[in-house]
Every structure is written in structure tokens, then in C-alpha cells.
Amino acid sequence: MIEGMKVDASNVPSTYLAEIARLLQSIAEVDLLLNSSYLNKKDCEELSKQDDCLKNIKEILGRLSGQIGFTQGRKNTVLQSATPKENEKIQQKLAELSFQWENINRLYRDRQE
């Protein structure tokens, strides 16, 4: 073992997969907000509350966007230390993350209209 060598724990494949899982969970939580009956009401009285909810969701999506970009940007570094099985799992989870991210943004745009 080489002494003094530091390992960035965030680039360990298992830690990276856990990070992707947390992002997927956050996207799922936003999905629940966007699909709630509260946002699907058409009552005029509720419009200002719906606007506030959509503003909150927009802020959450903004934060998630930065986190997702940061996570995706570390992909190559993490894959360098991954086993073939971990590599496959990381690729699958990143594809799922991209798919869910596109879907949640589309759903948000639809709710704004």
C-alpha cells in the first residue's frame, strides 16, 4: 500500500452509485409534487398557491440540475476505478438518471402551461 495517498471517497464506485440513488430519489419526490392533486386543481382560489408550489419546484430543480451535472461530470474518474460489474451498473444508473431528469423537466414545463 502506498502511504500518504489520498482517495476521494466521492469517486469510489459504491459511493457514486449511492449518490445517483439519492438523486433518483429526489427526482421521484419532485414527481410526486408535480403529480399531486393539489397542482391538478383548476380552482381560481388555488392558483396563487399553485404558483408558489411551482416556484418551489423550480428552485428544487435548479439545485438538482447542479448536483446532476456535477455527478455526471465525475463519471470518467469513477469508472477508472470500477470493476466491470460496477461499470455496467454505473452506466445503467446514469442512463436512468438522465431519462428521469428529462421526464421530470418535461412534466414541470407541462404544469407551467
MARBA-3410 file (N, C-alpha, C, O; in Angstrom, 1 decimal):
113
0.8,-1.2,0.0,0.0,0.0,0.0,0.9,1.2,0.0,1.9,1.3,0.7 ~ 0.5,2.2,-0.7,1.2,3.5,-0.8,0.8,4.4,0.3,-0.4,4.8,0.4 ~ 1.7,4.8,1.2,1.4,5.7,2.3,1.2,7.1,1.8,1.9,7.5,0.8 ~ 0.3,7.9,2.4,0.2,9.3,2.0,-0.7,9.5,0.8,-1.0,10.6,0.5 ~ -1.2,8.4,0.2,-2.0,8.6,-1.0,-3.5,8.8,-0.5,-4.0,8.0,0.2
-4.1,9.8,-1.0,-5.5,10.1,-0.6,-6.4,9.6,-1.7,-6.2,9.7,-2.9 ~ -7.5,9.1,-1.2,-8.6,8.6,-2.1,-9.8,9.4,-1.8,-10.2,9.6,-0.7 ~ -10.3,10.0,-2.9,-11.5,10.8,-2.8,-12.7,9.9,-2.7,-13.0,9.2,-3.7 ~ -13.3,9.8,-1.5,-14.4,8.8,-1.3,-15.6,9.1,-2.3,-16.3,8.1,-2.6 ~ -15.8,10.3,-2.7,-16.9,10.5,-3.7,-16.7,9.9,-5.0,-17.6,9.7,-5.8
-15.4,9.5,-5.3,-15.1,8.8,-6.6,-15.0,7.3,-6.4,-14.7,6.6,-7.4 ~ -15.4,6.8,-5.3,-15.4,5.3,-5.1,-16.7,4.9,-5.7,-17.8,5.4,-5.5 ~ -16.7,3.8,-6.6,-17.9,3.4,-7.3,-19.2,3.2,-6.4,-20.2,3.6,-6.8 ~ -19.0,2.6,-5.2,-20.2,2.4,-4.4,-20.8,3.7,-3.9,-22.0,3.8,-3.7 ~ -19.9,4.6,-3.5,-20.3,5.9,-3.1,-21.0,6.7,-4.2,-22.0,7.4,-4.0
-20.4,6.6,-5.4,-21.0,7.2,-6.6,-22.4,6.7,-6.9,-23.3,7.4,-7.2 ~ -22.6,5.3,-6.8,-23.9,4.7,-7.0,-24.9,5.2,-6.0,-26.1,5.4,-6.3 ~ -24.4,5.3,-4.7,-25.3,5.8,-3.7,-25.8,7.3,-4.0,-26.9,7.7,-3.7 ~ -24.8,8.1,-4.5,-25.1,9.4,-4.9,-26.2,9.5,-6.0,-27.1,10.3,-5.9 ~ -26.0,8.6,-7.0,-27.0,8.6,-8.1,-28.4,8.1,-7.5,-29.4,8.7,-7.9
-28.4,7.2,-6.6,-29.6,6.7,-6.0,-30.3,7.9,-5.2,-31.5,8.0,-5.3 ~ -29.6,8.7,-4.5,-30.1,9.8,-3.8,-30.7,10.8,-4.8,-31.8,11.4,-4.6 ~ -30.0,11.1,-5.9,-30.6,12.0,-7.0,-31.9,11.4,-7.6,-32.8,12.2,-7.8 ~ -31.9,10.1,-7.8,-33.1,9.5,-8.4,-34.3,9.6,-7.4,-35.4,9.8,-7.8 ~ -34.0,9.5,-6.1,-35.0,9.6,-5.0,-35.5,11.1,-5.0,-36.7,11.3,-4.9
-34.6,12.0,-5.2,-35.0,13.4,-5.2,-35.9,13.7,-6.4,-36.9,14.5,-6.3 ~ -35.6,13.2,-7.5,-36.4,13.3,-8.7,-37.8,12.7,-8.5,-38.8,13.3,-8.9 ~ -37.8,11.5,-7.8,-39.1,10.9,-7.6,-40.0,11.7,-6.6,-41.2,11.8,-6.8 ~ -39.3,12.4,-5.7,-40.1,13.3,-4.8,-40.7,14.5,-5.5,-41.8,14.9,-5.2 ~ -39.9,15.1,-6.4,-40.4,16.2,-7.2,-41.6,15.7,-8.1,-42.6,16.4,-8.3
-41.4,14.5,-8.6,-42.5,13.9,-9.4,-43.8,13.8,-8.6,-44.9,14.1,-9.1 ~ -43.7,13.4,-7.4,-44.9,13.3,-6.5,-45.5,14.7,-6.3,-46.7,14.8,-6.4 ~ -44.7,15.7,-6.2,-45.2,17.1,-6.0,-45.9,17.5,-7.3,-47.0,18.1,-7.3 ~ -45.3,17.2,-8.5,-45.9,17.6,-9.7,-47.2,16.9,-10.1,-48.0,17.4,-10.8 ~ -47.3,15.7,-9.6,-48.5,14.8,-9.9,-49.5,14.9,-8.8,-50.5,14.2,-8.8
-49.3,15.7,-7.8,-50.3,15.8,-6.6,-51.6,16.4,-7.1,-51.6,17.2,-8.1 ~ -52.6,16.0,-6.5,-54.0,16.5,-6.8,-54.0,18.0,-6.6,-54.8,18.7,-7.3 ~ -53.2,18.5,-5.7,-53.1,20.0,-5.4,-52.8,20.8,-6.7,-53.4,21.8,-6.9 ~ -51.8,20.3,-7.5,-51.4,21.0,-8.7,-52.4,20.8,-9.8,-52.3,21.5,-10.9 ~ -53.2,19.8,-9.7,-54.2,19.5,-10.8,-55.5,20.2,-10.7,-56.4,20.0,-11.5
-55.7,20.9,-9.6,-57.0,21.6,-9.4,-57.0,22.8,-10.3,-56.0,23.4,-10.6 ~ -58.2,23.1,-10.7,-58.4,24.3,-11.6,-59.1,25.4,-11.0,-59.5,26.4,-11.6 ~ -59.3,25.4,-9.6,-60.0,26.4,-8.9,-59.2,27.7,-8.9,-57.9,27.7,-8.7 ~ -59.8,28.8,-9.2,-59.2,30.1,-9.2,-58.6,30.5,-7.9,-57.5,31.1,-7.8 ~ -59.2,30.1,-6.8,-58.7,30.4,-5.5,-57.4,29.7,-5.2,-56.6,30.3,-4.4
-57.1,28.6,-5.9,-55.9,27.9,-5.6,-54.7,28.3,-6.5,-53.6,27.8,-6.3 ~ -55.0,29.1,-7.5,-53.9,29.5,-8.4,-52.7,30.1,-7.8,-51.6,29.7,-8.2 ~ -52.8,31.0,-6.8,-51.7,31.6,-6.2,-50.9,30.5,-5.5,-49.6,30.6,-5.4 ~ -51.6,29.6,-4.8,-50.9,28.6,-4.1,-50.2,27.6,-5.0,-49.1,27.1,-4.7 ~ -50.8,27.4,-6.2,-50.2,26.5,-7.2,-48.9,27.2,-7.7,-47.9,26.5,-8.0
-49.0,28.5,-7.9,-47.8,29.3,-8.4,-46.7,29.2,-7.4,-45.5,29.0,-7.8 ~ -47.0,29.3,-6.1,-46.0,29.2,-5.1,-45.3,27.8,-5.1,-44.1,27.6,-5.0 ~ -46.2,26.8,-5.3,-45.7,25.4,-5.3,-44.8,25.2,-6.5,-43.7,24.6,-6.4 ~ -45.2,25.7,-7.7,-44.4,25.6,-8.9,-43.0,26.4,-8.7,-42.0,25.9,-9.2 ~ -43.1,27.5,-8.1,-41.8,28.2,-7.8,-40.9,27.4,-6.9,-39.7,27.4,-7.2
-41.4,26.8,-5.9,-40.6,25.9,-5.0,-40.0,24.8,-5.8,-38.9,24.4,-5.7 ~ -40.8,24.2,-6.7,-40.3,23.1,-7.5,-39.2,23.5,-8.5,-38.3,22.8,-8.7 ~ -39.4,24.7,-9.0,-38.4,25.3,-9.9,-37.0,25.4,-9.1,-36.0,25.2,-9.7 ~ -37.1,25.9,-7.9,-35.9,26.0,-7.1,-35.2,24.7,-6.8,-34.0,24.5,-6.9 ~ -36.1,23.7,-6.5,-35.6,22.3,-6.3,-34.9,21.8,-7.6,-33.8,21.2,-7.5
-35.5,22.0,-8.7,-35.0,21.5,-10.0,-33.7,22.3,-10.3,-32.7,21.7,-10.8 ~ -33.6,23.5,-9.9,-32.3,24.3,-10.1,-31.2,23.7,-9.3,-30.1,23.5,-9.8 ~ -31.5,23.3,-8.1,-30.4,22.7,-7.2,-30.1,21.3,-7.8,-28.9,21.0,-7.8 ~ -31.1,20.6,-8.1,-30.8,19.2,-8.7,-30.0,19.3,-10.0,-29.1,18.4,-10.2 ~ -30.3,20.3,-10.8,-29.5,20.4,-12.0,-28.0,20.5,-11.8,-27.2,19.9,-12.4
-27.6,21.3,-10.8,-26.2,21.5,-10.5,-25.6,20.2,-9.9,-24.5,19.8,-10.3 ~ -26.4,19.5,-9.1,-25.9,18.3,-8.5,-25.8,17.2,-9.6,-24.8,16.4,-9.5 ~ -26.8,17.1,-10.5,-26.7,16.1,-11.5,-25.5,16.4,-12.5,-24.8,15.5,-12.9 ~ -25.3,17.6,-12.8,-24.2,18.0,-13.7,-22.9,17.6,-13.0,-22.0,17.1,-13.7 ~ -22.7,17.9,-11.7,-21.5,17.6,-11.0,-21.3,16.1,-11.0,-20.2,15.6,-11.2
-22.4,15.3,-10.7,-22.3,13.9,-10.7,-21.9,13.3,-12.1,-21.0,12.4,-12.2 ~ -22.6,13.7,-13.1,-22.3,13.2,-14.4,-20.9,13.6,-14.9,-20.2,12.9,-15.6 ~ -20.4,14.7,-14.4,-19.0,15.2,-14.8,-17.9,14.3,-14.2,-16.8,14.3,-14.7 ~ -18.2,13.6,-13.1,-17.2,12.7,-12.5,-17.3,11.3,-13.0,-16.5,10.5,-12.5 ~ -18.1,11.0,-13.9,-18.3,9.7,-14.4,-17.0,9.0,-14.8,-16.7,7.9,-14.3
-16.2,9.6,-15.7,-15.0,9.0,-16.2,-14.0,8.7,-15.1,-13.3,7.7,-15.1 ~ -13.9,9.6,-14.1,-13.0,9.4,-13.0,-13.4,8.2,-12.2,-12.5,7.4,-11.8 ~ -14.7,8.1,-11.9,-15.2,6.9,-11.1,-15.0,5.6,-11.9,-14.6,4.6,-11.3 ~ -15.3,5.7,-13.2,-15.2,4.4,-14.0,-13.8,3.9,-14.0,-13.6,2.7,-14.2 ~ -12.8,4.7,-13.9,-11.4,4.3,-13.9,-11.1,3.3,-12.8,-10.2,2.4,-12.9
-11.8,3.4,-11.7,-11.6,2.5,-10.5,-12.7,1.5,-10.3,-12.7,0.7,-9.4 ~ -13.6,1.4,-11.3,-14.7,0.5,-11.2,-14.4,-0.9,-11.8,-13.6,-1.0,-12.7 ~ -15.0,-1.9,-11.2,-14.9,-3.3,-11.8,-15.8,-3.3,-13.0,-16.6,-2.4,-13.1 ~ -15.7,-4.3,-13.8,-16.6,-4.4,-15.0,-18.1,-4.4,-14.6,-18.9,-3.8,-15.2 ~ -18.4,-5.1,-13.5,-19.7,-5.2,-13.0,-20.2,-3.8,-12.5,-21.3,-3.4,-12.8
-19.3,-3.1,-11.7,-19.7,-1.8,-11.3,-19.8,-0.8,-12.4,-20.7,0.0,-12.4 ~ -19.0,-1.0,-13.4,-19.0,-0.1,-14.6,-20.4,-0.2,-15.3,-21.0,0.8,-15.6 ~ -20.9,-1.5,-15.4,-22.2,-1.7,-16.1,-23.3,-1.1,-15.2,-24.2,-0.5,-15.8 ~ -23.2,-1.3,-13.9,-24.3,-0.8,-13.0,-24.3,0.8,-13.1,-25.3,1.4,-13.1 ~ -23.1,1.4,-13.1,-23.0,2.8,-13.1,-23.6,3.4,-14.4,-24.3,4.3,-14.4
-23.2,2.7,-15.5,-23.8,3.1,-16.8,-25.3,3.0,-16.8,-26.0,4.0,-17.3 ~ -25.9,2.0,-16.3,-27.3,1.8,-16.2,-28.0,2.9,-15.4,-29.0,3.4,-15.8 ~ -27.4,3.1,-14.2,-28.0,4.1,-13.3,-27.9,5.5,-13.9,-28.8,6.3,-13.7 ~ -26.8,5.8,-14.5,-26.6,7.1,-15.2,-27.6,7.3,-16.3,-28.2,8.4,-16.5 ~ -27.9,6.2,-17.1,-28.9,6.3,-18.1,-30.3,6.5,-17.5,-31.1,7.3,-18.0
-30.6,5.8,-16.4,-31.9,6.0,-15.7,-32.0,7.4,-15.2,-33.0,8.0,-15.3 ~ -30.9,8.0,-14.6,-30.9,9.3,-14.1,-31.2,10.3,-15.2,-32.0,11.2,-15.0 ~ -30.5,10.2,-16.4,-30.8,11.1,-17.5,-32.2,11.0,-18.0,-32.8,12.0,-18.2 ~ -32.7,9.8,-18.1,-34.1,9.6,-18.5,-35.1,10.2,-17.5,-36.0,10.9,-18.0 ~ -34.9,10.0,-16.3,-35.8,10.5,-15.2,-35.7,12.1,-15.2,-36.7,12.8,-15.0
-34.5,12.6,-15.4,-34.3,14.0,-15.4,-35.0,14.7,-16.5,-35.7,15.7,-16.4 ~ -34.9,14.1,-17.7,-35.6,14.6,-18.9,-37.1,14.6,-18.6,-37.8,15.6,-18.9 ~ -37.6,13.5,-18.1,-39.1,13.4,-17.8,-39.6,14.4,-16.8,-40.6,15.0,-17.0 ~ -38.8,14.6,-15.8,-39.3,15.5,-14.7,-39.3,16.9,-15.2,-40.2,17.7,-14.9 ~ -38.3,17.3,-16.1,-38.3,18.6,-16.6,-39.5,18.8,-17.6,-40.1,19.9,-17.7
-39.8,17.8,-18.4,-40.9,17.9,-19.3,-42.2,18.0,-18.5,-43.1,18.8,-18.9 ~ -42.4,17.3,-17.5,-43.6,17.3,-16.6,-43.7,18.7,-16.0,-44.8,19.3,-16.0 ~ -42.6,19.3,-15.5,-42.6,20.6,-15.0,-43.1,21.7,-16.0,-43.9,22.5,-15.7 ~ -42.5,21.6,-17.2,-42.9,22.5,-18.3,-44.4,22.4,-18.6,-45.1,23.4,-18.8 ~ -44.9,21.1,-18.6,-46.3,20.9,-18.8,-47.2,21.5,-17.8,-48.3,22.1,-18.0
-46.8,21.5,-16.5,-47.6,22.0,-15.4,-47.6,23.5,-15.4,-48.5,24.2,-14.9 ~ -46.5,24.1,-16.0,-46.5,25.6,-16.1,-47.5,26.1,-17.0,-47.9,27.3,-16.9 ~ -47.9,25.4,-18.0,-48.8,25.9,-19.1,-50.2,26.0,-18.6,-51.1,26.4,-19.3
END
